[in-house]
Amino acid sequence: MSKRNIVHVEIPAQNVDATAGFYQALFGWKVQPVPEMNYTMYEDGSGSGGGFPLVSAENPAGQVLVYIDSIDIVKDLEKVVQLGGKVIREKTEIPGMGWYGVFQDPTGNVLALYTSLNP
């Protein structure tokens, strides 16, 4: 699996273990539970990462849209569906910039994949 460039992002989860498992399977992220905080941390292998806090008034599900680099948006969106997610927007061109696709994970969070015209 190719490496993905991301920023630190917290993705709220109703079920922290299930959400961490989804992203680990989708992108190969390393996940580490922090049971005393009911939180799971993740890292993409480049030092970037974040965590999965429980959904709360402070961390409502679906509030953040994060763009993640993708070498093959179509292939990644197909894998999203295989893992129980849903495609919201198929690969779409941003004229002069690149392409993006939007998906919803099994928890309800909405994220986007992005491929630049000039990698």
C-alpha positions in Angstrom: 0.0 0.0 0.0 1.3 3.4 -0.9 1.9 6.1 1.8 -0.7 8.8 2.3 0.0 12.4 3.3 -2.3 13.7 6.0 -2.5 16.2 8.7 -3.3 15.6 12.3 -7.0 15.0 12.4 -9.4 13.8 15.1 -12.2 11.7 13.7 -15.1 11.3 16.2 -16.3 7.7 16.6 -19.4 6.1 18.1 -17.3 2.9 18.3 -13.6 3.7 18.6 -12.4 0.2 17.9 -14.6 -0.2 14.8 -13.6 3.2 13.4 -9.9 2.5 14.1 -10.2 -0.9 12.3 -11.9 0.7 9.3 -9.0 3.2 8.7 -6.3 0.7 9.5 -7.7 -1.6 6.8 -8.4 1.2 4.3 -5.1 3.1 4.6 -2.7 0.8 6.5 -2.5 3.3 9.4 -0.9 2.1 12.6 -3.4 2.4 15.4 -2.7 2.3 19.2 -5.5 2.2 21.7 -5.3 4.4 24.8 -7.9 2.7 27.0 -7.6 5.0 29.9 -8.8 7.8 27.7 -11.2 5.7 25.6 -9.3 7.0 22.6 -7.2 5.4 19.9 -4.3 7.2 18.3 -3.2 6.6 14.7 -0.1 7.3 12.6 0.3 7.1 8.8 4.0 6.1 8.9 5.4 9.5 8.0 4.9 11.0 11.5 1.5 12.5 10.6 -1.6 11.2 12.5 -4.3 12.0 15.0 -6.9 10.1 17.0 -10.4 8.9 17.3 -12.3 10.5 20.2 -15.7 9.3 21.2 -18.6 11.2 19.6 -19.8 13.9 22.1 -21.2 17.4 22.0 -17.6 18.6 21.6 -16.8 16.0 18.9 -19.9 15.4 16.9 -19.7 12.8 14.1 -19.3 14.1 10.6 -18.2 17.6 11.5 -14.7 17.6 9.9 -13.9 17.1 6.3 -10.3 16.0 5.8 -8.5 15.7 2.5 -6.1 12.7 2.2 -3.7 12.3 -0.7 -4.7 9.5 -3.0 -2.7 8.0 -5.9 -5.8 6.2 -7.3 -9.1 7.8 -6.1 -11.3 5.3 -8.0 -9.5 2.3 -6.4 -9.6 3.8 -2.9 -13.4 4.6 -3.3 -14.0 1.0 -4.3 -12.2 -0.2 -1.2 -14.3 2.2 0.9 -17.4 0.4 -0.2 -15.8 -3.0 0.4 -15.1 -2.0 4.0 -18.7 -0.9 4.6 -18.4 2.8 3.7 -20.4 4.8 1.2 -19.3 7.0 -1.7 -20.8 10.4 -1.6 -19.1 11.9 -4.6 -17.2 9.9 -7.2 -13.9 11.1 -8.6 -14.5 14.7 -9.7 -12.2 17.1 -11.4 -11.2 20.4 -9.9 -10.2 22.3 -13.1 -6.6 23.2 -13.1 -5.9 21.6 -9.7 -6.6 17.9 -9.6 -9.4 15.5 -8.6 -11.3 14.6 -5.5 -13.8 12.1 -4.2 -15.8 12.1 -1.0 -16.9 9.2 1.1 -18.6 8.4 4.3 -17.2 5.8 6.7 -19.3 3.3 8.5 -19.6 5.6 11.5 -20.9 8.6 9.5 -17.8 10.7 9.2 -17.3 12.4 5.8 -13.8 12.6 4.4 -12.3 13.3 1.0 -9.5 11.9 -1.2 -7.4 14.3 -3.3 -5.0 13.9 -6.2 -3.1 16.9 -7.4 -2.4 17.7 -11.1 1.2 18.3 -10.1 2.3 15.6 -7.6 
